[in-house]
Amino acid sequence: MRGPQKDATTELNRWTAVVADAALTFERRWTDLALRRVDPALARMLHEQVEIFDRACIKGTVEDIATQGAGLCRGYAAAVRVMDTGGDNQPVPDDAYQLGSDPVTGCKVAIGHHKGIVGRVQELHGEDVICMTPDEVAVMVGSVEAIKGIGEIKKLFPGAEIIRKYEGEST
């Protein structure tokens, strides 16, 4: 590849990486749904800017990609600021993951839709937290012999819970 095509590809790659980093700053902590609850107008504008940037990446010039990429980065920065201050000057709690723990063993597991949560989860809850996606949990429940039975029980009794009442008691 030579000339303008190489420059365009280089810029496209650079801006998609820059935008991905900006998005991760937001997505490691919050979902789009949380932003819609806190600031619906900003959520709508951010969604629209994502679409505009995507179109620029597909059909735009190098300048279009840079302009729209920079705009999208500013949008994600605004979203982070809004969520950090919240609607009532209180930070909006992280909702990009769910954290569970075993009170007996101390094992902590965070479940989130992407691996971007790992840094945030470990920052808040320690290096020992195991981070998983819902798909990884489904693979375990569907294929690990020791867990398959639990899956079958939960199918029969959807409200059933796995609990430990007393230390030393099995689950």
Residue, then its C-alpha position, 0 to 999 in steps of 0.5 A: m500500500r502506498g500514498p493516500q490509501k496508506d495514510a487513510t488506513t493509518e489514520l483510521n487505525r489510529w482514530t479507532a484506537v483513540v476512540a476505543d480508549a475513550a469508550l473504555t474509560f466510560e464502559r469499564r464503569w457504566t452501561d449506556l442504560a445508566l447514562r440514559r437514566v442520568d442524562p438522556a440528552l447526552a446519551r442520545m447525542l453520544h449514540e448519534q456521534v458513534e453513528i457519525f464516526d462509524r459513517a466517517c470511518i466507512k465513507g469519510t475522508v481522513e479529515d472526517i475521521a479525525t473530526q468525528g473521532a475527536g468529537l466522539c472522544r469529547g462525548y465520552a469524556a462528557a459522559v464520564r464527567v456526568m456519571d462522576t458527578g451524577g444528577d445530584n452531585q453524587p457519583v453514579p455507581d458502576d453498573a458495568y459488572q455485577l460482583g458476587s462473593d462467597p462469605v466462607t472462602g472469600c472468593k469474589v467474581a465479577i461478571g461483565h459483558h467485556k474484559g474492559i471491566v478487569g482494571r476497574v474491578q481489581e482497582l476497587h475490589g482487589e487483584d484476586v477478583i475473578c472477572m468473567t463474561p456471561d458467556e464464560v459462566a454459561v460455558m461453565v454451567g453447561s460443561v463442567e460436570a460439577i456445575k451441570g447438576i446445579g444448572e439442572i436444579k435451577k431449571l427445575f426450581p428457578g428461584a433456588e439459591i446456592i448458599r452456605k448457612y454455616e462455615g464448614e457446611s457444604t453448599 
